[in-house]
Amino acid sequence: MRVLVVEDHVAVATRIGEGLRDAGMAVDVVHDGLAALAAGAAVDYDVVVLDRDLPGVHGDRVCRELAGSSRSRILMLTAAAGVDDRVDGLQLGADDYLGKPFAFQELIARIRTLARREPSQPAVVTRGDLTIDRARHRATRRGESLPLTRKEFGVLEQLAAADGATVSAEHLLEHVWDANADPFSNAVAVTIARLRRKIGEPPLIETVVGVGYRL
């Protein structure tokens, strides 16, 4: 899952980004509305965590434009947590609203809930004897837990969500890695190879030459 955090307080943004990465998400962080619009136009984020009071371009405008131009789910953050503020945020196109201060586990739970809202993204996916539990961020095969890294689980999660369709390396790089990833690296191929070894036999991940991978 790839998340964009938009927060003008650098220390707060850094803490949120680190916490979400610890929860297994690929996270990009920007600090103003203009940068948020640029990032949203360049990347198809699963969820955007958006502070409402932003410099440059206000969070309300960012929310309205992203809601109208992308499939990203939007979670607005603000210190103003009154009913009218929540209603205003939702009417701008936000999918959820969380007042500051907040419990970090609640933020993680809300992000994961938003990312699962599409019918093709159930919380638990089963493929034969392989089970991927997106809510708990774990995978098992024949009941045995698989010791997956964040990136390995992220790749497996994307393959499972495709429901048998082929997923390109470019899509995996966009949704599992962050903006610091080198698009010319072999990170996806290396991660797929490690994932195959951990999943074991019989193999479940197929390479579609010239196209990508499918589960």
C-alpha positions in Angstrom: 0.0 0.0 0.0 1.4 3.4 -1.0 0.4 6.5 1.1 1.0 10.2 0.7 1.4 12.2 3.9 0.7 15.9 3.5 1.6 17.8 6.7 3.4 21.2 7.0 4.9 20.6 10.4 8.0 18.8 9.5 8.6 16.9 12.8 5.0 15.7 12.8 5.1 14.6 9.2 8.4 12.7 9.9 6.8 10.9 12.8 3.7 10.0 10.8 5.8 8.8 7.9 8.1 6.6 10.1 5.1 5.1 12.0 3.3 4.2 8.8 6.5 2.7 7.3 6.9 0.6 10.5 3.3 -0.6 9.8 4.4 -1.9 6.4 3.3 0.9 4.1 5.3 2.7 1.4 5.1 6.4 2.3 6.0 9.7 0.6 5.9 12.9 2.6 5.4 16.5 1.4 4.9 19.7 3.4 2.6 22.0 1.3 -0.4 21.9 -0.9 1.4 22.6 -4.2 3.7 19.6 -3.6 0.7 17.5 -2.7 -1.0 18.3 -5.9 2.1 17.5 -7.9 2.6 14.2 -6.1 -1.0 13.2 -6.5 -0.8 13.9 -10.3 2.3 11.8 -10.6 1.4 8.7 -8.4 -1.8 6.7 -8.0 -1.7 6.7 -4.2 -3.9 4.2 -2.3 -4.5 6.7 0.5 -3.6 10.4 1.0 -3.3 11.6 4.7 -4.0 15.3 4.3 -3.6 18.1 6.8 -6.3 20.7 6.3 -4.4 23.8 7.2 -1.6 23.9 4.6 0.6 26.8 3.3 0.5 27.8 -0.3 -2.5 25.8 -1.5 -5.0 25.2 1.2 -5.8 21.6 2.2 -9.5 22.2 1.2 -8.5 22.9 -2.4 -6.0 20.0 -2.4 -8.8 17.6 -1.2 -11.3 18.9 -3.8 -8.8 18.5 -6.7 -7.5 15.1 -5.7 -11.0 13.8 -5.1 -12.0 14.9 -8.5 -9.0 13.7 -10.4 -7.7 10.5 -8.8 -8.9 7.2 -7.2 -6.9 7.9 -4.0 -8.9 7.7 -0.7 -8.4 10.9 1.3 -8.1 11.0 5.1 -8.2 14.6 6.4 -6.3 15.5 9.6 -7.0 18.7 11.5 -6.9 20.3 14.9 -10.4 21.5 14.3 -12.5 18.5 15.1 -16.0 19.9 15.5 -19.0 18.5 13.7 -19.2 21.3 11.2 -15.5 20.9 10.4 -15.9 17.2 9.8 -19.0 17.8 7.6 -17.1 20.4 5.6 -14.2 18.1 5.0 -16.4 15.2 3.8 -18.3 17.5 1.5 -15.0 18.5 -0.1 -14.5 14.9 -1.1 -12.6 13.4 1.8 -13.4 9.8 2.6 -12.7 10.1 6.3 -11.8 12.7 8.9 -9.5 12.4 12.0 -9.0 15.2 14.6 -5.7 16.0 16.2 -4.3 14.8 18.5 -5.0 11.2 17.5 -4.0 7.7 18.6 -1.5 6.4 16.0 -3.1 2.9 16.0 -6.4 4.5 15.0 -4.7 6.3 12.1 -3.2 3.1 10.9 -6.6 1.3 11.2 -8.4 4.0 9.3 -5.8 4.0 6.5 -6.1 0.3 6.1 -9.9 0.5 6.1 -9.9 3.1 3.4 -7.5 1.1 1.3 -9.9 -1.9 1.5 -13.0 -0.1 0.5 -13.1 -1.3 -3.1 -14.8 -4.7 -3.6 -11.6 -6.1 -5.1 -9.7 -5.4 -2.0 -11.1 -7.7 0.8 -9.3 -7.9 4.2 -8.4 -11.6 3.8 -7.5 -13.2 0.5 -7.1 -16.9 0.0 -5.4 -18.5 -3.0 -5.3 -22.3 -2.6 -3.4 -23.0 0.6 -2.1 -19.4 0.8 -3.8 -16.8 3.0 -3.0 -13.1 2.9 -4.5 -11.2 5.9 -4.2 -7.5 4.9 -5.6 -6.2 8.1 -3.1 -8.0 10.3 -0.3 -7.7 7.7 0.6 -11.3 7.7 0.5 -14.3 5.3 0.3 -18.0 5.9 0.7 -21.1 3.8 -0.8 -24.4 5.0 -1.4 -22.7 8.3 2.4 -21.8 8.7 3.3 -18.1 9.1 5.6 -16.8 6.3 8.4 -14.5 7.6 7.9 -11.8 5.0 9.6 -8.3 5.0 7.4 -5.2 4.4 8.3 -5.1 0.7 7.7 -8.9 0.2 4.3 -8.6 1.9 3.5 -5.5 -0.2 4.2 -7.3 -3.4 2.2 -10.4 -2.4 -0.7 -8.1 -1.4 -0.7 -6.4 -4.8 -0.6 -9.7 -6.6 -3.4 -11.1 -4.6 -5.5 -8.0 -5.1 -5.2 -8.5 -8.9 -7.2 -11.7 -8.6 -5.2 -13.7 -11.1 -4.5 -10.8 -13.5 -0.9 -9.9 -14.5 0.7 -7.1 -12.5 3.5 -5.2 -14.1 6.8 -4.5 -12.4 6.1 -0.8 -12.8 2.8 -1.1 -10.9 4.6 -3.0 -8.1 7.3 -0.3 -7.9 4.7 2.4 -7.8 2.5 0.9 -5.1 5.1 -0.9 -2.8 8.1 1.4 -3.0 8.3 5.1 -2.2 9.5 8.1 -4.2 13.2 7.2 -3.4 13.0 4.0 -5.3 15.2 3.7 -8.4 12.9 2.9 -11.4 15.9 1.3 -13.2 16.8 -1.0 -10.4 16.0 -4.8 -10.2 14.3 -4.3 -6.8 11.1 -5.9 -7.9 12.7 -9.0 -9.5 14.9 -9.5 -6.4 11.9 -9.2 -4.1 9.9 -11.6 -6.2 12.7 -14.1 -6.1 12.9 -13.9 -2.3 9.1 -14.1 -2.0 9.0 -17.3 -4.1 11.6 -19.0 -1.9 9.6 -18.1 1.2 6.3 -19.2 -0.2 7.8 -22.6 -1.2 6.6 -25.4 -3.4 4.6 -25.8 -5.4 5.3 -22.3 -6.8 2.4 -19.8 -6.8 3.9 -16.8 -8.6 4.2 -17.0 -12.4 6.3 -14.7 -14.5 4.6 -13.5 -17.7 7.5 -12.7 -19.9 7.5 -9.0 -21.0 4.4 -8.2 -19.0 4.9 -8.9 -15.3 3.8 -11.4 -12.6 0.6 -13.1 -11.5 -0.5 -15.2 -8.5 
